[in-house]
Amino acid sequence: MTTFPLLIAVEGIDGVGKSTQIPRLCEWLRERGIEAIQTAEPTREQYGREIRTATTRLPPARERELFVLDRHEHLQTCILPALQKGQTVITDRYFYSSIAYQGSRRDAFDHDPSPQELETYQAEIAKENRSFAPEADILLFLRLSPDMAIERMMSGRESLDPFEARQTLIDVANAFERIVATHPRAHIIDAAKSPDDVTREIQQKLEFLFLS
């Protein structure tokens, strides 16, 4: 039996369409009588602003630190109070993104890390975050190939930011696949489909919430 409220994390590499799908999901839940709010990481508070306004990618240790500080604040000022009030929270990125993105930073090493070294580093970041952040009740992973994501992001743009480099997206996508494989309530969504088809797939995957 599903018990509300829920913490729902929506994840994926850049370009998968999270900003389109999250408002639709929020509205779909509200239409079914579920009080739902949407939020995002990094936030627009002091630590999140430092991440968002950086003109170049921050040093690995500082970036990792800021995401942890921002997440602490996000939990205490938004996520946990909302859950306590009975609101289901849908977050555009959560600590799974830290595992995938900060955990895929090859410049955190003084050499080109092996896949095993990256996985160990990601496990360290996962442990750090799980020490204070609750697991999402549901993890929606919008799956898209890095090449298709780049094609989408380059539409109408001249360049990509450092988070969007092809090798970075490949490493991040691989990390997300490992996360999803071990999460007890993860659902993989084919983000290569049209936005309306993605919306329908998300709703189909979540229909079980209302069956009991």
GUKEGU-102842 format. One record per residue: residue in one letter; chain; x, y, z of N, C-alpha, C in turn. Coordinates in nm, 2 decimals, decimal comma, padded with zeros to 4 digits. Layout:
N
R / A / A / X / Y / Z / X / Y / Z / X / Y / Z
...
//
This chain:
212
R / M / A / 00,08 / -00,12 / 00,00 / 00,00 / 00,00 / 00,00 / 00,09 / 00,12 / 00,00
R / T / A / 00,06 / 00,22 / -00,09 / 00,13 / 00,34 / -00,09 / 00,08 / 00,44 / 00,01
R / T / A / 00,17 / 00,50 / 00,08 / 00,14 / 00,60 / 00,18 / 00,20 / 00,73 / 00,14
R / F / A / 00,11 / 00,83 / 00,13 / 00,16 / 00,97 / 00,10 / 00,18 / 01,04 / 00,24
R / P / A / 00,26 / 01,14 / 00,24 / 00,33 / 01,21 / 00,13 / 00,46 / 01,13 / 00,09
R / L / A / 00,50 / 01,16 / -00,03 / 00,62 / 01,10 / -00,09 / 00,73 / 01,20 / -00,13
R / L / A / 00,85 / 01,16 / -00,13 / 00,96 / 01,24 / -00,19 / 00,99 / 01,17 / -00,32
R / I / A / 00,97 / 01,24 / -00,43 / 01,00 / 01,19 / -00,56 / 01,11 / 01,27 / -00,62
R / A / A / 01,22 / 01,20 / -00,66 / 01,33 / 01,26 / -00,73 / 01,33 / 01,23 / -00,87
R / V / A / 01,34 / 01,34 / -00,95 / 01,35 / 01,32 / -01,10 / 01,49 / 01,35 / -01,15
R / E / A / 01,55 / 01,25 / -01,21 / 01,69 / 01,26 / -01,24 / 01,72 / 01,23 / -01,39
R / G / A / 01,84 / 01,26 / -01,43 / 01,88 / 01,23 / -01,57 / 01,99 / 01,33 / -01,61
R / I / A / 02,06 / 01,30 / -01,72 / 02,16 / 01,39 / -01,77 / 02,09 / 01,51 / -01,82
R / D / A / 02,17 / 01,62 / -01,84 / 02,12 / 01,74 / -01,90 / 02,05 / 01,71 / -02,03
R / G / A / 01,94 / 01,78 / -02,06 / 01,87 / 01,77 / -02,19 / 01,76 / 01,67 / -02,19
R / V / A / 01,73 / 01,60 / -02,08 / 01,63 / 01,49 / -02,09 / 01,49 / 01,55 / -02,08
R / G / A / 01,47 / 01,67 / -02,04 / 01,33 / 01,73 / -02,04 / 01,27 / 01,73 / -01,90
R / K / A / 01,35 / 01,73 / -01,79 / 01,29 / 01,73 / -01,66 / 01,21 / 01,86 / -01,63
R / S / A / 01,25 / 01,97 / -01,68 / 01,17 / 02,10 / -01,66 / 01,04 / 02,10 / -01,72
R / T / A / 01,02 / 02,02 / -01,83 / 00,89 / 02,00 / -01,89 / 00,80 / 01,90 / -01,81
R / Q / A / 00,86 / 01,79 / -01,77 / 00,79 / 01,68 / -01,71 / 00,74 / 01,71 / -01,56
R / I / A / 00,83 / 01,78 / -01,49 / 00,80 / 01,79 / -01,34 / 00,67 / 01,87 / -01,32
R / P / A / 00,65 / 01,99 / -01,38 / 00,52 / 02,06 / -01,36 / 00,40 / 01,97 / -01,40
R / R / A / 00,41 / 01,89 / -01,51 / 00,31 / 01,80 / -01,55 / 00,28 / 01,70 / -01,45
R / L / A / 00,38 / 01,64 / -01,39 / 00,37 / 01,54 / -01,29 / 00,30 / 01,60 / -01,16
R / C / A / 00,34 / 01,72 / -01,13 / 00,29 / 01,79 / -01,01 / 00,14 / 01,81 / -01,03
R / E / A / 00,10 / 01,86 / -01,15 / -00,04 / 01,88 / -01,18 / -00,12 / 01,75 / -01,18
R / W / A / -00,07 / 01,65 / -01,24 / -00,13 / 01,52 / -01,24 / -00,16 / 01,46 / -01,10
R / L / A / -00,07 / 01,48 / -01,01 / -00,09 / 01,43 / -00,88 / -00,20 / 01,52 / -00,81
R / R / A / -00,19 / 01,65 / -00,83 / -00,30 / 01,74 / -00,77 / -00,44 / 01,70 / -00,82
R / E / A / -00,45 / 01,66 / -00,95 / -00,58 / 01,63 / -01,00 / -00,63 / 01,50 / -00,93
R / R / A / -00,54 / 01,42 / -00,87 / -00,58 / 01,30 / -00,80 / -00,59 / 01,32 / -00,65
R / G / A / -00,59 / 01,44 / -00,61 / -00,61 / 01,48 / -00,47 / -00,49 / 01,48 / -00,39
R / I / A / -00,37 / 01,47 / -00,45 / -00,25 / 01,47 / -00,38 / -00,19 / 01,61 / -00,37
R / E / A / -00,17 / 01,66 / -00,26 / -00,10 / 01,80 / -00,24 / 00,04 / 01,78 / -00,28
R / A / A / 00,09 / 01,84 / -00,39 / 00,22 / 01,82 / -00,43 / 00,29 / 01,96 / -00,46
R / I / A / 00,42 / 01,97 / -00,43 / 00,50 / 02,08 / -00,46 / 00,62 / 02,04 / -00,54
R / Q / A / 00,68 / 02,14 / -00,62 / 00,80 / 02,11 / -00,69 / 00,91 / 02,20 / -00,64
R / T / A / 01,03 / 02,14 / -00,65 / 01,15 / 02,22 / -00,60 / 01,27 / 02,17 / -00,69
R / A / A / 01,39 / 02,22 / -00,66 / 01,50 / 02,18 / -00,75 / 01,63 / 02,20 / -00,67
R / E / A / 01,73 / 02,13 / -00,72 / 01,87 / 02,15 / -00,67 / 01,96 / 02,17 / -00,79
R / P / A / 02,06 / 02,26 / -00,78 / 02,09 / 02,34 / -00,67 / 01,97 / 02,44 / -00,65
R / T / A / 01,96 / 02,49 / -00,52 / 01,85 / 02,58 / -00,49 / 01,89 / 02,72 / -00,53
R / R / A / 01,81 / 02,82 / -00,50 / 01,85 / 02,96 / -00,53 / 01,88 / 03,03 / -00,40
R / E / A / 01,92 / 02,95 / -00,30 / 01,97 / 03,01 / -00,18 / 02,12 / 03,04 / -00,19
R / Q / A / 02,18 / 03,08 / -00,08 / 02,32 / 03,12 / -00,09 / 02,42 / 03,02 / -00,15
R / Y / A / 02,41 / 02,90 / -00,11 / 02,50 / 02,80 / -00,16 / 02,47 / 02,76 / -00,30
R / G / A / 02,34 / 02,74 / -00,32 / 02,30 / 02,71 / -00,46 / 02,33 / 02,82 / -00,56
R / R / A / 02,32 / 02,95 / -00,51 / 02,35 / 03,06 / -00,60 / 02,49 / 03,06 / -00,64
R / E / A / 02,58 / 03,02 / -00,55 / 02,72 / 03,02 / -00,58 / 02,75 / 02,92 / -00,69
R / I / A / 02,68 / 02,80 / -00,69 / 02,69 / 02,70 / -00,79 / 02,64 / 02,76 / -00,92
R / R / A / 02,52 / 02,81 / -00,92 / 02,45 / 02,86 / -01,04 / 02,52 / 02,97 / -01,11
R / T / A / 02,58 / 03,06 / -01,03 / 02,63 / 03,18 / -01,09 / 02,78 / 03,17 / -01,13
R / A / A / 02,84 / 03,06 / -01,10 / 02,98 / 03,04 / -01,13 / 03,00 / 03,04 / -01,29
R / T / A / 03,09 / 03,12 / -01,33 / 03,11 / 03,14 / -01,48 / 03,20 / 03,02 / -01,54
R / T / A / 03,27 / 02,95 / -01,45 / 03,34 / 02,83 / -01,49 / 03,32 / 02,73 / -01,38
R / R / A / 03,34 / 02,60 / -01,41 / 03,31 / 02,50 / -01,32 / 03,40 / 02,51 / -01,20
R / L / A / 03,35 / 02,50 / -01,08 / 03,42 / 02,52 / -00,95 / 03,52 / 02,41 / -00,93
R / P / A / 03,62 / 02,42 / -00,85 / 03,71 / 02,31 / -00,82 / 03,63 / 02,20 / -00,76
R / P / A / 03,67 / 02,07 / -00,78 / 03,59 / 01,96 / -00,74 / 03,56 / 01,96 / -00,59
R / A / A / 03,65 / 01,99 / -00,50 / 03,62 / 01,98 / -00,36 / 03,52 / 02,09 / -00,32
R / R / A / 03,54 / 02,21 / -00,38 / 03,45 / 02,32 / -00,35 / 03,31 / 02,29 / -00,40
R / E / A / 03,30 / 02,24 / -00,52 / 03,17 / 02,21 / -00,58 / 03,10 / 02,10 / -00,50
R / R / A / 03,17 / 02,00 / -00,46 / 03,11 / 01,90 / -00,38 / 03,06 / 01,95 / -00,24
R / E / A / 03,14 / 02,04 / -00,18 / 03,11 / 02,10 / -00,05 / 02,98 / 02,18 / -00,06
R / L / A / 02,97 / 02,26 / -00,17 / 02,86 / 02,35 / -00,19 / 02,73 / 02,27 / -00,21
R / F / A / 02,74 / 02,16 / -00,28 / 02,62 / 02,08 / -00,30 / 02,57 / 02,02 / -00,17
R / V / A / 02,66 / 01,98 / -00,09 / 02,62 / 01,92 / 00,04 / 02,56 / 02,03 / 00,13
R / L / A / 02,62 / 02,15 / 00,14 / 02,57 / 02,26 / 00,22 / 02,43 / 02,30 / 00,17
R / D / A / 02,42 / 02,31 / 00,03 / 02,29 / 02,35 / -00,03 / 02,18 / 02,24 / 00,00
R / R / A / 02,22 / 02,12 / 00,00 / 02,12 / 02,01 / 00,02 / 02,08 / 02,01 / 00,17
R / H / A / 02,17 / 02,03 / 00,26 / 02,14 / 02,04 / 00,40 / 02,03 / 02,15 / 00,42
R / E / A / 02,05 / 02,27 / 00,36 / 01,96 / 02,38 / 00,37 / 01,83 / 02,35 / 00,30
R / H / A / 01,84 / 02,28 / 00,19 / 01,72 / 02,25 / 00,11 / 01,63 / 02,15 / 00,19
R / L / A / 01,69 / 02,06 / 00,26 / 01,61 / 01,96 / 00,34 / 01,55 / 02,03 / 00,46
R / Q / A / 01,62 / 02,11 / 00,53 / 01,57 / 02,17 / 00,65 / 01,47 / 02,28 / 00,62
R / T / A / 01,48 / 02,35 / 00,51 / 01,39 / 02,47 / 00,49 / 01,28 / 02,44 / 00,39
R / C / A / 01,29 / 02,33 / 00,32 / 01,19 / 02,30 / 00,21 / 01,13 / 02,16 / 00,22
R / I / A / 01,22 / 02,06 / 00,19 / 01,17 / 01,93 / 00,17 / 01,11 / 01,87 / 00,30
R / L / A / 01,18 / 01,87 / 00,41 / 01,13 / 01,80 / 00,53 / 01,01 / 01,88 / 00,59
R / P / A / 01,01 / 02,01 / 00,59 / 00,88 / 02,08 / 00,64 / 00,76 / 02,05 / 00,55
R / A / A / 00,78 / 02,04 / 00,42 / 00,67 / 02,01 / 00,33 / 00,62 / 01,87 / 00,35
R / L / A / 00,71 / 01,77 / 00,37 / 00,67 / 01,63 / 00,40 / 00,59 / 01,63 / 00,53
R / Q / A / 00,64 / 01,70 / 00,63 / 00,57 / 01,70 / 00,76 / 00,43 / 01,76 / 00,75
R / K / A / 00,41 / 01,85 / 00,65 / 00,28 / 01,91 / 00,64 / 00,19 / 01,82 / 00,55
R / G / A / 00,24 / 01,71 / 00,50 / 00,16 / 01,62 / 00,42 / 00,17 / 01,64 / 00,27
R / Q / A / 00,27 / 01,72 / 00,23 / 00,29 / 01,75 / 00,09 / 00,38 / 01,66 / 00,03
R / T / A / 00,35 / 01,61 / -00,09 / 00,44 / 01,53 / -00,17 / 00,54 / 01,62 / -00,24
R / V / A / 00,66 / 01,59 / -00,23 / 00,77 / 01,68 / -00,29 / 00,83 / 01,61 / -00,41
R / I / A / 00,83 / 01,69 / -00,52 / 00,90 / 01,65 / -00,64 / 01,02 / 01,73 / -00,66
R / T / A / 01,13 / 01,68 / -00,66 / 01,26 / 01,76 / -00,67 / 01,33 / 01,73 / -00,80
R / D / A / 01,36 / 01,83 / -00,87 / 01,44 / 01,83 / -00,99 / 01,58 / 01,82 / -00,95
R / R / A / 01,63 / 01,70 / -00,94 / 01,77 / 01,66 / -00,90 / 01,77 / 01,65 / -00,74
R / Y / A / 01,85 / 01,55 / -00,70 / 01,86 / 01,53 / -00,55 / 02,00 / 01,48 / -00,54
R / F / A / 02,03 / 01,40 / -00,43 / 02,17 / 01,36 / -00,41 / 02,22 / 01,26 / -00,51
R / Y / A / 02,13 / 01,20 / -00,59 / 02,17 / 01,11 / -00,69 / 02,25 / 01,19 / -00,80
R / S / A / 02,22 / 01,31 / -00,82 / 02,29 / 01,40 / -00,91 / 02,43 / 01,42 / -00,86
R / S / A / 02,45 / 01,44 / -00,73 / 02,58 / 01,46 / -00,68 / 02,67 / 01,33 / -00,70
R / I / A / 02,61 / 01,22 / -00,67 / 02,68 / 01,09 / -00,70 / 02,73 / 01,09 / -00,84
R / A / A / 02,64 / 01,12 / -00,94 / 02,67 / 01,11 / -01,08 / 02,76 / 01,22 / -01,13
R / Y / A / 02,73 / 01,34 / -01,10 / 02,80 / 01,46 / -01,15 / 02,93 / 01,49 / -01,08
R / Q / A / 02,92 / 01,51 / -00,95 / 03,05 / 01,53 / -00,87 / 03,13 / 01,40 / -00,87
R / G / A / 03,06 / 01,29 / -00,87 / 03,14 / 01,16 / -00,87 / 03,20 / 01,13 / -01,00
R / S / A / 03,17 / 01,20 / -01,10 / 03,23 / 01,17 / -01,23 / 03,34 / 01,27 / -01,27
R / R / A / 03,38 / 01,35 / -01,18 / 03,48 / 01,46 / -01,21 / 03,62 / 01,39 / -01,21
R / R / A / 03,67 / 01,38 / -01,33 / 03,81 / 01,32 / -01,34 / 03,91 / 01,41 / -01,29
R / D / A / 03,89 / 01,54 / -01,28 / 03,99 / 01,64 / -01,23 / 03,99 / 01,64 / -01,08
R / A / A / 03,91 / 01,55 / -01,02 / 03,93 / 01,53 / -00,87 / 04,05 / 01,44 / -00,84
R / F / A / 04,10 / 01,38 / -00,94 / 04,22 / 01,30 / -00,93 / 04,34 / 01,36 / -00,99
R / D / A / 04,46 / 01,32 / -00,95 / 04,58 / 01,37 / -01,00 / 04,63 / 01,29 / -01,12
R / H / A / 04,54 / 01,20 / -01,17 / 04,57 / 01,11 / -01,28 / 04,44 / 01,08 / -01,35
R / D / A / 04,44 / 01,02 / -01,47 / 04,32 / 00,98 / -01,53 / 04,26 / 00,86 / -01,46
R / P / A / 04,15 / 00,87 / -01,38 / 04,10 / 00,76 / -01,30 / 04,05 / 00,64 / -01,38
R / S / A / 04,06 / 00,52 / -01,33 / 04,00 / 00,41 / -01,39 / 03,85 / 00,40 / -01,36
R / P / A / 03,78 / 00,33 / -01,43 / 03,63 / 00,31 / -01,40 / 03,61 / 00,27 / -01,25
R / Q / A / 03,70 / 00,18 / -01,20 / 03,68 / 00,14 / -01,07 / 03,71 / 00,25 / -00,97
R / E / A / 03,80 / 00,34 / -01,00 / 03,83 / 00,45 / -00,91 / 03,71 / 00,55 / -00,91
R / L / A / 03,65 / 00,57 / -01,02 / 03,54 / 00,66 / -01,03 / 03,42 / 00,60 / -00,95
R / E / A / 03,40 / 00,47 / -00,96 / 03,29 / 00,41 / -00,88 / 03,32 / 00,42 / -00,73
R / T / A / 03,44 / 00,40 / -00,69 / 03,48 / 00,42 / -00,55 / 03,45 / 00,56 / -00,50
R / Y / A / 03,49 / 00,65 / -00,58 / 03,47 / 00,79 / -00,55 / 03,32 / 00,82 / -00,54
R / Q / A / 03,24 / 00,77 / -00,63 / 03,09 / 00,79 / -00,63 / 03,03 / 00,73 / -00,50
R / A / A / 03,08 / 00,61 / -00,46 / 03,03 / 00,54 / -00,34 / 03,06 / 00,63 / -00,22
R / E / A / 03,18 / 00,70 / -00,22 / 03,21 / 00,79 / -00,11 / 03,11 / 00,90 / -00,10
R / I / A / 03,08 / 00,96 / -00,22 / 02,99 / 01,07 / -00,22 / 02,85 / 01,02 / -00,18
R / A / A / 02,81 / 00,90 / -00,22 / 02,68 / 00,85 / -00,18 / 02,67 / 00,83 / -00,03
R / K / A / 02,78 / 00,78 / 00,03 / 02,78 / 00,76 / 00,17 / 02,77 / 00,89 / 00,25
R / E / A / 02,84 / 00,99 / 00,20 / 02,84 / 01,13 / 00,26 / 02,69 / 01,18 / 00,26
R / N / A / 02,63 / 01,17 / 00,15 / 02,49 / 01,23 / 00,14 / 02,39 / 01,15 / 00,21
R / R / A / 02,40 / 01,02 / 00,21 / 02,30 / 00,93 / 00,28 / 02,32 / 00,94 / 00,43
R / S / A / 02,42 / 01,00 / 00,48 / 02,44 / 01,02 / 00,62 / 02,35 / 01,13 / 00,68
R / F / A / 02,29 / 01,21 / 00,59 / 02,20 / 01,31 / 00,64 / 02,07 / 01,33 / 00,55
R / A / A / 02,07 / 01,28 / 00,43 / 01,96 / 01,29 / 00,34 / 01,88 / 01,16 / 00,32
R / P / A / 01,75 / 01,17 / 00,34 / 01,67 / 01,05 / 00,33 / 01,66 / 01,00 / 00,18
R / E / A / 01,65 / 00,87 / 00,16 / 01,64 / 00,82 / 00,03 / 01,50 / 00,87 / -00,03
R / A / A / 01,50 / 00,89 / -00,16 / 01,38 / 00,93 / -00,23 / 01,28 / 00,81 / -00,22
R / D / A / 01,16 / 00,83 / -00,20 / 01,06 / 00,72 / -00,20 / 01,04 / 00,66 / -00,34
R / I / A / 01,05 / 00,75 / -00,44 / 01,05 / 00,71 / -00,58 / 01,16 / 00,79 / -00,66
R / L / A / 01,23 / 00,72 / -00,74 / 01,33 / 00,78 / -00,83 / 01,29 / 00,76 / -00,97
R / L / A / 01,26 / 00,87 / -01,04 / 01,23 / 00,87 / -01,18 / 01,35 / 00,90 / -01,26
R / F / A / 01,40 / 00,81 / -01,34 / 01,52 / 00,84 / -01,42 / 01,48 / 00,85 / -01,57
R / L / A / 01,50 / 00,97 / -01,62 / 01,47 / 01,00 / -01,76 / 01,60 / 00,96 / -01,84
R / R / A / 01,59 / 00,85 / -01,91 / 01,70 / 00,80 / -01,98 / 01,71 / 00,85 / -02,12
R / L / A / 01,83 / 00,90 / -02,16 / 01,86 / 00,96 / -02,29 / 02,00 / 00,94 / -02,32
R / S / A / 02,04 / 00,91 / -02,44 / 02,18 / 00,89 / -02,48 / 02,25 / 01,02 / -02,47
R / P / A / 02,38 / 01,02 / -02,43 / 02,45 / 01,15 / -02,43 / 02,45 / 01,22 / -02,57
R / D / A / 02,46 / 01,15 / -02,68 / 02,46 / 01,21 / -02,81 / 02,33 / 01,28 / -02,84
R / M / A / 02,22 / 01,22 / -02,80 / 02,09 / 01,28 / -02,83 / 02,07 / 01,40 / -02,73
R / A / A / 02,12 / 01,39 / -02,61 / 02,11 / 01,50 / -02,52 / 02,19 / 01,62 / -02,57
R / I / A / 02,31 / 01,60 / -02,62 / 02,39 / 01,71 / -02,68 / 02,32 / 01,77 / -02,80
R / E / A / 02,26 / 01,69 / -02,88 / 02,19 / 01,74 / -03,00 / 02,08 / 01,83 / -02,95
R / R / A / 02,00 / 01,79 / -02,85 / 01,90 / 01,88 / -02,80 / 01,95 / 02,01 / -02,74
R / M / A / 02,05 / 02,00 / -02,66 / 02,11 / 02,12 / -02,59 / 02,17 / 02,22 / -02,69
R / M / A / 02,22 / 02,17 / -02,80 / 02,29 / 02,26 / -02,90 / 02,19 / 02,33 / -02,98
R / S / A / 02,06 / 02,29 / -02,98 / 01,96 / 02,36 / -03,06 / 01,94 / 02,50 / -03,01
R / G / A / 01,98 / 02,60 / -03,10 / 01,97 / 02,74 / -03,06 / 02,08 / 02,79 / -02,97
R / R / A / 02,19 / 02,71 / -02,95 / 02,30 / 02,75 / -02,87 / 02,43 / 02,74 / -02,94
R / E / A / 02,53 / 02,82 / -02,90 / 02,66 / 02,81 / -02,97 / 02,76 / 02,72 / -02,90
R / S / A / 02,74 / 02,69 / -02,77 / 02,83 / 02,61 / -02,70 / 02,76 / 02,54 / -02,58
R / L / A / 02,83 / 02,44 / -02,52 / 02,78 / 02,38 / -02,40 / 02,86 / 02,42 / -02,28
R / D / A / 02,80 / 02,41 / -02,16 / 02,88 / 02,44 / -02,04 / 02,96 / 02,32 / -02,00
R / P / A / 03,05 / 02,33 / -01,90 / 03,13 / 02,22 / -01,86 / 03,06 / 02,10 / -01,81
R / F / A / 02,94 / 02,11 / -01,76 / 02,86 / 02,00 / -01,71 / 02,81 / 01,91 / -01,83
R / E / A / 02,82 / 01,97 / -01,95 / 02,75 / 01,91 / -02,07 / 02,85 / 01,85 / -02,17
R / A / A / 02,98 / 01,85 / -02,13 / 03,08 / 01,79 / -02,22 / 03,05 / 01,64 / -02,25
R / R / A / 03,07 / 01,59 / -02,37 / 03,03 / 01,46 / -02,40 / 03,08 / 01,35 / -02,31
R / Q / A / 03,22 / 01,35 / -02,28 / 03,27 / 01,25 / -02,19 / 03,21 / 01,26 / -02,05
R / T / A / 03,18 / 01,38 / -02,01 / 03,12 / 01,40 / -01,88 / 02,98 / 01,34 / -01,88
R / L / A / 02,90 / 01,36 / -01,98 / 02,77 / 01,31 / -01,99 / 02,77 / 01,15 / -02,00
R / I / A / 02,87 / 01,10 / -02,06 / 02,88 / 00,95 / -02,07 / 02,91 / 00,90 / -01,93
R / D / A / 03,01 / 00,96 / -01,86 / 03,04 / 00,91 / -01,72 / 02,92 / 00,93 / -01,63
R / V / A / 02,85 / 01,04 / -01,64 / 02,73 / 01,07 / -01,56 / 02,62 / 00,97 / -01,59
R / A / A / 02,60 / 00,94 / -01,72 / 02,49 / 00,85 / -01,76 / 02,52 / 00,71 / -01,70
R / N / A / 02,65 / 00,67 / -01,71 / 02,68 / 00,54 / -01,65 / 02,66 / 00,53 / -01,50
R / A / A / 02,69 / 00,64 / -01,43 / 02,67 / 00,65 / -01,29 / 02,53 / 00,64 / -01,25
R / F / A / 02,44 / 00,71 / -01,33 / 02,30 / 00,70 / -01,30 / 02,25 / 00,56 / -01,32
R / E / A / 02,30 / 00,49 / -01,42 / 02,25 / 00,35 / -01,45 / 02,28 / 00,27 / -01,33
R / R / A / 02,40 / 00,29 / -01,26 / 02,43 / 00,21 / -01,14 / 02,34 / 00,24 / -01,03
R / I / A / 02,31 / 00,37 / -01,01 / 02,22 / 00,42 / -00,91 / 02,08 / 00,35 / -00,92
R / V / A / 02,03 / 00,36 / -01,04 / 01,90 / 00,31 / -01,07 / 01,89 / 00,16 / -01,05
R / A / A / 02,00 / 00,09 / -01,08 / 02,00 / -00,06 / -01,06 / 01,98 / -00,10 / -00,92
R / T / A / 02,02 / -00,01 / -00,83 / 02,02 / -00,05 / -00,68 / 01,91 / 00,02 / -00,60
R / H / A / 01,84 / 00,11 / -00,67 / 01,73 / 00,18 / -00,59 / 01,60 / 00,10 / -00,59
R / P / A / 01,54 / 00,08 / -00,47 / 01,43 / -00,01 / -00,46 / 01,30 / 00,03 / -00,54
R / R / A / 01,29 / 00,16 / -00,56 / 01,17 / 00,21 / -00,63 / 01,20 / 00,31 / -00,74
R / A / A / 01,29 / 00,26 / -00,83 / 01,34 / 00,34 / -00,94 / 01,25 / 00,30 / -01,06
R / H / A / 01,22 / 00,40 / -01,15 / 01,15 / 00,37 / -01,27 / 01,22 / 00,44 / -01,38
R / I / A / 01,26 / 00,37 / -01,49 / 01,33 / 00,42 / -01,60 / 01,23 / 00,47 / -01,71
R / I / A / 01,24 / 00,59 / -01,75 / 01,15 / 00,65 / -01,85 / 01,23 / 00,68 / -01,98
R / D / A / 01,18 / 00,64 / -02,09 / 01,25 / 00,66 / -02,22 / 01,23 / 00,81 / -02,26
R / A / A / 01,33 / 00,89 / -02,23 / 01,32 / 01,04 / -02,26 / 01,35 / 01,07 / -02,41
R / A / A / 01,37 / 00,97 / -02,49 / 01,39 / 00,99 / -02,63 / 01,26 / 01,01 / -02,70
R / K / A / 01,15 / 00,98 / -02,63 / 01,02 / 01,00 / -02,69 / 00,98 / 01,14 / -02,69
R / S / A / 00,86 / 01,17 / -02,75 / 00,81 / 01,31 / -02,75 / 00,77 / 01,35 / -02,61
R / P / A / 00,77 / 01,48 / -02,58 / 00,73 / 01,52 / -02,44 / 00,60 / 01,46 / -02,40
R / D / A / 00,50 / 01,46 / -02,48 / 00,37 / 01,40 / -02,45 / 00,38 / 01,25 / -02,42
R / D / A / 00,45 / 01,18 / -02,50 / 00,47 / 01,04 / -02,47 / 00,55 / 01,01 / -02,34
R / V / A / 00,64 / 01,09 / -02,31 / 00,72 / 01,08 / -02,19 / 00,62 / 01,10 / -02,07
R / T / A / 00,54 / 01,20 / -02,08 / 00,44 / 01,23 / -01,98 / 00,35 / 01,11 / -01,95
R / R / A / 00,30 / 01,05 / -02,06 / 00,21 / 00,93 / -02,05 / 00,29 / 00,82 / -01,99
R / E / A / 00,41 / 00,80 / -02,02 / 00,49 / 00,69 / -01,96 / 00,51 / 00,71 / -01,81
R / I / A / 00,54 / 00,83 / -01,77 / 00,56 / 00,86 / -01,63 / 00,43 / 00,83 / -01,56
R / Q / A / 00,32 / 00,87 / -01,61 / 00,19 / 00,85 / -01,55 / 00,16 / 00,70 / -01,54
R / Q / A / 00,19 / 00,62 / -01,65 / 00,16 / 00,48 / -01,65 / 00,25 / 00,41 / -01,54
R / K / A / 00,37 / 00,46 / -01,53 / 00,46 / 00,39 / -01,43 / 00,41 / 00,42 / -01,28
R / L / A / 00,34 / 00,53 / -01,27 / 00,30 / 00,57 / -01,13 / 00,16 / 00,54 / -01,10
R / E / A / 00,09 / 00,48 / -01,19 / -00,05 / 00,45 / -01,16 / -00,07 / 00,36 / -01,04
R / F / A / 00,04 / 00,28 / -01,01 / 00,03 / 00,19 / -00,90 / 00,01 / 00,27 / -00,76
R / L / A / 00,04 / 00,39 / -00,76 / 00,03 / 00,47 / -00,64 / -00,12 / 00,48 / -00,60
R / F / A / -00,21 / 00,47 / -00,69 / -00,35 / 00,49 / -00,66 / -00,43 / 00,36 / -00,67
R / L / A / -00,36 / 00,25 / -00,67 / -00,43 / 00,12 / -00,68 / -00,47 / 00,05 / -00,55
R / S / A / -00,42 / 00,11 / -00,44 / -00,44 / 00,05 / -00,31 / -00,48 / 00,16 / -00,20
//
